[in-house]
Amino acid sequence: MAALISAQHVFMFLWIIGSVAAGALEAEPGDDVTLQCNSHTGAAVTKLVWKRPELKDEYVFYFSDNLLNETNQDPLYHGRVELKDPEMKNGDASVVLKNVDYDDSGTYECEVTTSSISRRKREVPEPSIHLTNQSINLIVIKDPGEVKAMSGQNVTLQCNGPTDAALTKIKWERPDLKGHAVFFVRENRPYENFQDPRYHGRVELKDPEMKNGDVSVVLMSVSVNDTGTYQCWVTAPTMPTELLRSVHLIVSEASSPFPGWAVALLVVCLVVVVVGVGFALKRFVFLKSESGPL
């Protein structure tokens, strides 16, 4: 029995630390973003893999035995991903993704394999492998945080969720509405009973199918009273409820293309013309009656 146990100890011991779900990381097109990952051990990193589930057999970043392997790297990421710390001190397996674009939005998973040698009395040294799984959701936004509109216009409030997850709940809200939502969807069905009455019939999804995680909404016929901060919250089976986007909407009254003084002057001129024409007609009739028949 002791011999069998000793033989088994020669094989690798696998320790799965677990999956750690990170919060959403928001960026704008052109930014360089850091995807954080740490092995939480002091052992040497022997393999580091960054991947996106939808890429299947191709990777975002593959690093093994101190060498970058681009063979199975998705072409989208060639030359755009590098280690934050080339020495990976203290187990830092974070990478920097350069010049992000909309197509980079999605869930990124980090797998870190570390190796250490444990020694026990009277036993052969054992290689020990530690595997850490972590994930982070990257959102590359398509609009600024502030939107300006004129009264009566339709406005798109932009928000993008994970592209590879089935969203179970979407909620747009204004913090000042105290519990009432601007827009609420659960299991692909909108619920007006959770919606503030002023938004009934005025809010709809920009894309009803929510392709590529697009949970933007269109707010129709805005008024000055719609001015405020709008927050986009989503829930998915793989992530807790997360605040993905805040948009500040500023609505101004529609203004005339002419300044006020010009409009007033035009009205005065019209009055003068009407009065002048009336006086001229009256004078013509009077003179005609004075002259009598020819």
C-alpha positions in Angstrom: 0.0 0.0 0.0 2.8 2.4 0.9 4.5 1.7 -2.5 1.2 2.4 -4.3 0.8 5.7 -2.5 4.4 6.6 -3.2 4.0 5.9 -6.9 0.9 8.0 -7.0 2.7 10.9 -5.5 5.1 10.9 -8.4 2.3 12.1 -10.7 1.2 15.7 -10.7 -1.0 17.0 -8.0 -3.7 19.3 -9.4 -5.1 22.0 -7.3 -7.9 24.1 -8.7 -8.2 27.3 -6.9 -11.5 28.1 -8.5 -13.2 30.5 -10.8 -13.1 34.2 -9.8 -15.6 36.4 -11.5 -14.3 40.0 -11.9 -16.4 43.1 -12.5 -16.9 44.8 -15.8 -14.0 46.7 -17.3 -15.1 49.7 -19.5 -13.0 51.2 -22.2 -13.3 53.5 -25.2 -12.1 52.6 -28.8 -8.3 53.1 -29.1 -7.6 52.6 -25.4 -5.0 50.2 -24.0 -6.6 48.1 -21.3 -5.1 45.8 -18.6 -6.8 42.5 -18.0 -5.9 41.7 -14.4 -5.1 38.1 -13.3 -3.0 36.8 -10.5 -2.1 33.2 -9.5 -2.1 34.1 -5.8 0.9 31.8 -5.3 4.6 32.4 -5.1 5.4 29.6 -7.5 6.8 30.0 -11.0 4.3 30.4 -13.8 4.8 27.6 -16.3 1.9 28.3 -18.6 -0.5 31.2 -19.0 -3.5 31.1 -21.3 -6.0 34.0 -22.0 -9.0 33.0 -24.0 -12.5 34.0 -25.0 -15.1 31.2 -25.0 -16.5 32.1 -28.4 -13.0 31.7 -30.0 -13.2 27.9 -29.5 -9.7 26.5 -30.4 -7.9 29.9 -30.8 -6.5 32.0 -28.0 -6.1 35.6 -27.1 -2.7 34.9 -25.5 -0.7 31.7 -25.0 2.5 31.7 -23.0 4.4 28.5 -22.1 7.9 27.8 -20.8 8.8 31.5 -21.1 7.8 31.6 -24.8 4.9 33.3 -26.5 3.1 30.9 -28.8 1.3 32.6 -31.7 0.4 29.4 -33.5 -3.1 29.1 -32.1 -3.6 32.8 -31.4 -6.6 34.4 -33.0 -5.4 36.8 -35.8 -7.4 39.6 -34.2 -4.9 39.7 -31.3 -1.6 39.3 -33.2 0.8 41.9 -31.9 -1.8 43.5 -29.6 -1.3 41.5 -26.4 1.6 41.5 -24.1 2.5 40.7 -20.4 2.0 43.6 -18.0 5.1 42.3 -16.2 7.4 40.2 -18.4 8.9 38.6 -15.3 5.4 37.9 -13.8 6.6 38.7 -10.3 4.4 37.6 -7.4 2.3 35.6 -9.8 1.1 38.6 -11.8 -0.3 37.1 -15.0 -2.1 40.3 -16.2 -1.9 41.3 -19.9 -2.2 44.5 -21.7 -4.6 44.5 -24.7 -3.7 47.4 -27.0 -5.9 49.6 -29.2 -9.2 48.0 -28.3 -12.2 48.2 -30.6 -15.9 47.2 -30.4 -15.1 43.6 -31.5 -13.0 43.2 -28.4 -16.0 43.4 -26.1 -16.7 40.1 -24.3 -15.6 37.8 -21.5 -11.9 37.0 -21.1 -10.8 34.0 -19.1 -7.3 33.6 -17.6 -5.8 30.2 -16.8 -2.5 30.2 -14.9 -0.5 27.0 -14.3 2.2 27.3 -11.7 4.7 24.6 -10.7 6.5 24.0 -7.4 8.5 21.2 -5.8 7.3 20.0 -2.5 9.6 17.8 -0.4 8.5 15.4 2.3 10.7 13.3 4.5 11.8 10.0 3.0 9.8 10.7 -0.2 10.8 11.5 -3.8 10.3 15.3 -4.7 6.9 15.8 -6.1 6.0 18.3 -8.9 2.9 20.2 -7.9 0.7 22.0 -10.4 -1.6 24.8 -9.3 -4.3 26.0 -11.8 -6.1 29.3 -11.4 -9.1 30.3 -13.4 -10.3 33.9 -13.5 -12.5 35.9 -15.8 -13.2 39.6 -16.6 -15.8 41.2 -18.8 -14.5 43.9 -21.2 -17.0 46.5 -22.6 -15.8 48.8 -25.3 -18.3 51.6 -25.3 -19.7 53.2 -28.5 -20.6 56.7 -27.2 -19.5 59.3 -24.7 -20.9 59.5 -21.2 -23.0 62.5 -22.0 -25.7 62.8 -24.6 -27.4 66.1 -25.6 -30.7 66.3 -27.3 -33.5 68.8 -28.2 -37.0 68.4 -26.9 -39.1 66.1 -29.2 -36.1 64.1 -30.5 -35.6 60.3 -30.1 -32.4 59.5 -28.2 -30.4 56.3 -28.1 -28.9 55.4 -24.7 -26.0 53.1 -25.5 -25.0 50.0 -23.5 -23.2 46.8 -24.4 -23.2 43.7 -22.3 -21.2 40.5 -22.7 -21.4 39.1 -26.2 -21.2 35.4 -25.1 -23.8 35.2 -22.3 -27.5 34.9 -22.3 -28.8 37.9 -20.3 -31.6 37.1 -17.9 -32.4 40.6 -16.7 -31.9 44.1 -18.1 -32.7 47.2 -16.2 -32.3 50.9 -17.1 -32.9 53.2 -14.2 -32.6 56.8 -13.0 -31.4 56.9 -9.3 -33.8 59.8 -8.6 -36.9 57.7 -9.5 -36.5 55.8 -6.2 -37.3 52.2 -7.2 -39.1 52.7 -10.5 -37.3 51.6 -13.6 -37.0 53.4 -16.9 -37.0 50.1 -18.7 -37.1 46.5 -17.3 -36.8 43.2 -19.1 -36.7 39.7 -17.6 -36.3 36.5 -19.7 -36.7 38.6 -22.9 -40.0 40.0 -21.7 -40.6 43.7 -20.8 -42.5 44.5 -17.6 -44.3 47.8 -17.4 -45.4 47.3 -13.8 -41.9 48.0 -12.7 -41.6 51.0 -15.0 -42.1 54.6 -14.1 -45.4 55.8 -15.7 -43.8 58.7 -17.5 -41.8 56.1 -19.6 -44.7 53.9 -20.6 -44.7 53.4 -24.3 -41.6 55.6 -24.8 -38.7 53.2 -24.4 -37.8 50.2 -26.5 -34.7 48.1 -27.2 -32.6 49.4 -30.1 -32.1 45.8 -31.2 -34.9 43.5 -30.0 -32.6 40.5 -30.5 -29.8 42.1 -28.5 -27.1 40.8 -30.9 -23.5 41.0 -29.7 -24.7 42.0 -26.2 -26.4 45.3 -27.4 -28.8 46.3 -24.7 -29.1 49.9 -25.8 -32.5 51.5 -25.6 -34.3 54.3 -27.6 -36.1 56.9 -25.5 -38.7 58.6 -27.7 -39.9 62.2 -27.8 -37.7 63.4 -25.0 -38.6 66.5 -22.9 -36.7 68.7 -20.5 -38.0 66.5 -17.7 -36.1 63.5 -19.1 -32.8 65.2 -18.2 -30.8 63.1 -15.8 -28.4 60.2 -15.3 -29.5 56.8 -16.8 -27.8 53.6 -15.5 -27.7 50.3 -17.4 -27.7 47.1 -15.2 -27.6 43.5 -16.6 -27.7 40.1 -15.0 -26.4 36.8 -16.6 -26.0 33.3 -15.4 -22.2 33.7 -15.4 -22.1 37.1 -13.7 -24.0 38.9 -10.9 -25.9 42.0 -11.5 -23.5 44.6 -12.8 -23.6 48.3 -13.6 -22.3 48.4 -17.2 -23.0 52.0 -18.2 -24.0 55.4 -16.9 -25.2 58.0 -19.4 -26.1 61.6 -18.5 -28.8 63.0 -20.8 -29.3 66.7 -21.2 -32.5 67.8 -23.0 -32.9 71.5 -24.1 -36.1 73.2 -25.4 -36.2 73.4 -29.1 -35.3 77.0 -30.1 -36.3 79.1 -33.1 -33.6 79.4 -35.9 -34.0 83.3 -35.5 -33.1 85.3 -32.4 -36.0 86.8 -30.4 -35.3 90.4 -31.5 -35.4 89.4 -35.2 -38.8 87.7 -34.7 -40.2 90.8 -32.9 -38.9 93.1 -35.6 -40.5 91.0 -38.3 -43.9 91.2 -36.5 -43.6 95.0 -36.2 -42.8 95.3 -39.9 -45.8 93.2 -40.8 -48.0 95.3 -38.6 -46.7 98.5 -40.2 -47.2 97.1 -43.7 -50.8 96.0 -43.0 -51.6 99.3 -41.4 -50.0 101.2 -44.3 -51.9 99.1 -46.9 -55.1 99.7 -45.1 -54.5 103.4 -44.9 -53.6 103.6 -48.6 -56.8 101.8 -49.6 -58.9 104.0 -47.4 -57.3 107.1 -48.9 -57.9 105.8 -52.4 -61.6 105.2 -51.7 -61.9 108.7 -50.2 -60.3 110.5 -53.1 -62.4 108.5 -55.6 -65.6 109.5 -53.8 -64.6 113.2 -53.7 -63.9 113.4 -57.4 -67.3 112.1 -58.4 -68.2 110.5 -61.7 -66.3 111.5 -64.7 
